[in-house]
Amino acid sequence: MKLFDVYSLYDIEPVSGKGNYVYTADGTEYLDLYGGHAVISVGHAHPHYVEAVAQQVAKLGFYSNSVENSLQVRFAEMLGKASGYEDYSLFLCNSGAEANENAIKLASFHSGKRRVLAFGKAFHGRTSGAVAATDNPKIIAPFNRTENVEFVPLNDIEAVEAKLATNEFCAVLIEGIQGVAGIHCPTDDFLQQLREVTTKYGVSLILDEIQSGYGRTGDFFAHQHAGIRPDIITSAKGIANGFPMGAVLIAPHFEATKGMLGTTFGGNHLACAAAIAVLEIFEQEHLVNNAREVGEYLLAELRKIPQLKEVRGRGLMIGMEIEGSASEMRLQLLKKYHIFTGGAGATTVRLLPALTVTRKEADKFLVALKELLN
Ligand SMILES: Cc1ncc(COP(=O)(O)O)c(C=O)c1O
């Protein structure tokens, strides 16, 4: 059997990793400023993470959600403290798309309404509801096309209010920072106004923090820079450092009923052990602070480079707008300088490193980039 050919691949195969580096079988070292698409939060093969996952799989890797699982309870308590959402409830699933799917479902159950307002260029995942709320017709199959979703431009509060005034919407779904679109930030003002209008019309505000959350921007979630509290927050990617896991953080006014949401694998023992280890490492190594510091440094240095047309982002979620082809630039960074980066569209290079990235590693990238641009 061969693989269904849906991914464009680099002809490089990392077979091991350590910290912020990955290695091919012949021992060639690559600096990972892509974090496997914002997934690696505490670095590759962190000893504490490896030990926690290994110990748990040797003990009990999985049992169903029909029995008590104190690892879930412990993780929920830790996540509440780390994020500042101790009064919210947690539903665990397996991926970002699934987290958004459940968030939308919850908002719809809660209000009895069926329409969702999303934003131009948004990406929320590839399952039915999540892809319908994704502004990319190329990945929306006819089956997924629905009148239940509408899009308005990011940062346009009047457009939002005009839609919400119809009283047809159960939710507004917005990324903390748009990632796949190429790192576009909602302004703090806009997020604050969005909170006000969603409250005014009784619409759930769902913050998709799947890429922008989990410490990446120097606060636990990107929306916290604007000082707002959404009704529902979705998380995934960095949550378990590569072990598949998604999470929905749910405000106290939502009432749970038995069977309302569910999953076979969500919140399994191994995933929880991985996620607990990640938060322990966050605390021990002050990784959210590190993300802020190294992120601010990188952003400031990149903004000094005259050949870059624009540098966008916050903390370690950075988009650079270049002249010419981003994929060509990324290929050269990879082949010539052994540095992994991410892309977004034709002209944006994205940086999404682990929160463990150091200033020295940032400098290594800056030297390579400047050399290439010159
Ligand atoms: C903002 C955002 N939401 C949702 C998703 C979907 O997550 P997953 O691929 O885990 O389903 C992604 C993935 O890139 C994302 O960036």
The ligand as an ORCA input file, in Angstrom:
! r2SCAN-3c Opt
* xyz 0 1
  C      -5.736     28.180     14.395
  C      -5.882     26.719     14.095
  N      -7.048     26.107     14.374
  C      -7.225     24.791     14.137
  C      -6.225     24.021     13.591
  C      -6.458     22.566     13.330
  O      -5.735     21.782     14.203
  P      -5.509     20.230     13.900
  O      -4.644     20.144     12.680
  O      -4.863     19.697     15.143
  O      -6.851     19.636     13.662
  C      -4.991     24.625     13.272
  C      -3.895     23.835     12.669
  O      -2.986     24.343     12.055
  C      -4.823     26.008     13.535
  O      -3.671     26.638     13.243
*
